[in-house]
């Protein structure tokens, strides 16, 4: 994996700015009845997370 690819696999929480690798154990999950399992921010709990 190149460093450019590694940078693109990061995710960021839009409300609080928390950032970590997308596949990191630092992210938590939230279960939604109709959407299924969502990535959740460990800092604020938001599921508004984008990949960079």
Backbone torsions as a table, in degrees:
resi	resn	phi	psi	omega
1	UNK	NA	132.6	178.5
2	UNK	-83.1	163.5	179.0
3	UNK	-65.7	-30.2	177.2
4	UNK	-64.4	-42.9	178.2
5	UNK	-64.7	-41.5	179.8
6	UNK	-61.0	-38.5	179.6
7	UNK	-66.4	-34.7	-178.9
8	UNK	-74.4	-15.4	-178.3
9	UNK	-93.8	18.5	176.5
10	UNK	-90.8	153.4	176.1
11	UNK	-125.2	151.6	-178.8
12	UNK	-133.9	137.7	173.8
13	UNK	-79.8	122.7	-177.4
14	UNK	-67.1	-42.8	-178.9
15	UNK	-67.3	-42.8	-173.4
16	UNK	-111.8	-12.9	176.8
17	UNK	87.9	1.7	177.5
18	UNK	-55.5	137.4	-178.2
19	UNK	-138.2	138.0	179.1
20	UNK	-160.6	163.5	175.0
21	UNK	-55.7	143.0	-176.1
22	UNK	-59.1	-33.6	-177.5
23	UNK	-97.1	16.0	-177.5
24	UNK	-73.6	148.9	174.2
25	UNK	-72.5	-6.5	-179.1
26	UNK	-71.3	-26.6	177.5
27	UNK	-76.0	147.9	174.7
28	UNK	-107.5	179.1	178.7
29	UNK	-126.6	153.5	175.1
30	UNK	-129.5	137.0	177.7
31	UNK	-96.4	126.8	178.9
32	UNK	-114.3	134.7	-175.4
33	UNK	-55.0	-42.9	-176.7
34	UNK	-102.1	-21.1	-178.7
35	UNK	-96.8	-18.4	-179.0
36	UNK	91.3	-146.5	-177.1
37	UNK	-87.6	128.5	-178.9
38	UNK	-119.3	148.8	173.3
39	UNK	-71.7	134.7	-179.5
40	UNK	-126.8	147.4	179.4
41	UNK	-75.7	131.4	178.8
42	UNK	-74.1	-17.7	-178.3
43	UNK	-83.2	-47.8	-174.4
44	UNK	-121.0	-9.1	178.3
45	UNK	85.6	-3.4	-178.8
46	UNK	-66.4	148.5	173.7
47	UNK	-104.7	10.3	177.0
48	UNK	-84.4	77.9	-174.6
49	UNK	-119.0	133.6	179.7
50	UNK	-120.5	150.5	174.7
51	UNK	-87.6	140.5	-179.9
52	UNK	-100.5	NA	NA
